[in-house]
Amino acid sequence: MSTVYCGVDWAESHHDIALVDEQGKLVAKRRITEPAEGFAELVGLLAEAGDDPADPIPVAIETPRGLLVAVLRASGRPVYPINPMAVARYRERRTVARSKSDHVDAMTLANILRTDMHAHRQLPADSELARSIAVLARAHQDAIWRRTKASNELRSLLREYFPGFLAIFAHRDGGLTSRVARAVLAIAPTPAKAARLSTARIAAALRRAGRQRGIDALAVELRDALRVPQLRQEALVEQAMGSQALRLLATLDTECDSVNELAAATADAFAQHPDYAIITSFPGLADTTGARVLAEIGDDRDRFTDARALQAFAGSAPVTRASGRSIVITYRKVKNDRLAAAGFVWAFAALTGSPGARAHYDRRRAAGDRHAAALRHLFNRMLGQLYHCLQTRQPYDETAAFFEPLTAAA
């Protein structure tokens, strides 16, 4: 029997299935729904086409996540997530009429595997624990971004009618996101209410925020600062802005709680992973950042052929564009944005925890790199070391990392 390839055009309410043989001839097609009955139809369709547990039919789909992908992965079938932009380019190879339908897209996906399966990456075989860490780490990262957005919105509003409050907490740890700042703003959303606050009420708010030491002294300091004369909006306008600030504060409180709870859940799950000790042995990688790195690179050791492939995936490896006599070396714009963001934090934190990392950064700066470029170069080097340590199952060694010649892969 000839080899068969499967394409799945994913949609919210249904999925179109197309099976083609080695010559590109349509073997079977079907529209299924996502419940269990729909997956049973897909399994039956694959079985009729010659699906064998020892040699399963490969499946191409435009998304790497979702219930259908999860059950396909659990069934042991090779799944190839194809970028929708790539599917569009492949579609244009077969027609110039710009026609499009769900069935045509399913056929296109199947033919991508038939002609160019070697050029596409199979969904990595990460462990269940690694996938659960990825869910938590990404949710934690998203919560941090939402917290930043909520904090910026609140800060913009306070600048319009209560800049004195921003000045009080501008140089305190956490700024507006600190529990103390949020607790005080909850009882003093306007300059008028802030000027009438008593020391006892401020102290009570500090205790609710979890403050345990220096409460009375801080309460007096905040009371005096809140009573400093400042420019004011009209009374009704100020009151309306105070109401708006309380609503934005409620959103910020929710996001701050989400960040804390997800951070704890991520750290607990990450500590159970076999790679925990190796990853956290690197300077700058603790529970949170280390979990983000693991979430994006996974624990499938065959996912990346070498360190250079991982560095390209992270966007830390430079890109060379050569045409005629022109040669330009730039940074990568197409990359895993989450891993790149974690890498920036990792490299920045490593500057204070690793003498070798600091010396490497200083050398790059002396060579003319800007701050971001020097950090990216440092991240690129340390990511190569992480790849080597994970492959060889050994912890980070400062001497080997920065005072011995690196291999070409690192």
Secondary structure by P-SEA (a helix, b strand, c coil): ccbbbbbbbccccbbbbbbbcccccccccccccccaaaaaaaaaaaaaacccccccbbbbccccccaaaaaaaaaccbbbbbbaaaaaaaaaaccccccccaaaaaaaaaaaaacccccccccccccaaaaaaaaaaaaaaaaaaaaaaaaaaaaaaaaaccccccccccccccccccaaaaaaaaacccaaaaaaccaaaaaaaaaaaccccaaaaaaaaaaaaaacccccccaaaaaaaaaaaaaaaaaaaaaaaaaaaaaaaaaaaaaaccccccccccccccaaaaaaaaaaccccccccccaaaaaaaaccbbbbbbcccbbbbbbbcccaaaaaaaaaaaaaaaccccaaaaaaaaaaaaacccaaaaaaaaaaaaaaaaaaaaaacccccccccccccccccc
